[in-house]
Amino acid sequence: MRSAPARTAAALAVAALLTSCSSGDGGDAPEAPKGLTAAQACGGFAKDTAATAALNAVLGGDRFEDNLSKPEKAVAALRADAAAPWADAYRPQPVTYCGLRPEAGGEKDLKIQVNAAEEAPEVDTRLADKATYFAAGLRAYSSSSLGKLYFSCRLKAPAHEIVVETSVWGPADAPETDEAQRTRLITLANAAARDVSAKLGCEGDGLGTGVPAPAAKSS
């Protein structure tokens, strides 16, 4: 017969074993992060390193909540525009390709819209102090709250060539002179435009990867 000390030691050993097993069952495991990552949001358009960094910086976090994104509808609308005859009275309406808010809440939000345009605008010298022009697509420029990027999309017949206007609205609280924010917004516009171009099967879109460089002053 075992002595009382031996029985006590055995009981303590069993208790310790049960405790270690229960702690490994996930009862006290940390809760899984909520929200979407950059690689998951809006079909993953911002999954590359440059776009992910830009998205995280613009919205102040790395987890997001979808806000009325309609990427499939946006691409379908552009495809329909490419097949429709252009007329002076024809003004395609923009569709929200991606809408995001921080999962943690707050006032920040981001919206990316796309639509067909008749042509890319010329450089507007009046924007010199309020926006930066970038070398991407046919024309690209951004203030600290709004970025615009235009690219050409050639599709197979019977569709015709169209110009796609990509607009990015960022949080309204960025200082007007925040050039880093301008670069972030145009980086997201470029990433979204590349994603749209790939889904449409565009040729000769003039879009590069990563962070677009500022355009030469003479553009």
BELRA-V120590 format. One record per run of one state. SS is the DSSP state (2 for helix, 1 for strand, 0 for the rest). FROM is the first residue (numbers start at 0). TO is the last residue. If there is no record, write none. Layout:
<<SS & FROM & TO> <SS & FROM & TO>>
//
This chain:
<<0 & 0 & 2> <2 & 3 & 22> <0 & 23 & 34> <1 & 35 & 35> <0 & 36 & 39> <2 & 40 & 43> <0 & 44 & 47> <2 & 48 & 58> <0 & 59 & 62> <1 & 63 & 65> <0 & 66 & 69> <2 & 70 & 82> <0 & 83 & 93> <1 & 94 & 101> <0 & 102 & 107> <1 & 108 & 116> <0 & 117 & 123> <2 & 124 & 126> <0 & 127 & 130> <1 & 131 & 134> <0 & 135 & 137> <1 & 138 & 141> <0 & 142 & 144> <1 & 145 & 153> <0 & 154 & 160> <1 & 161 & 168> <0 & 169 & 177> <2 & 178 & 199> <0 & 200 & 201> <1 & 202 & 202> <0 & 203 & 211> <1 & 212 & 213> <0 & 214 & 218>>
//
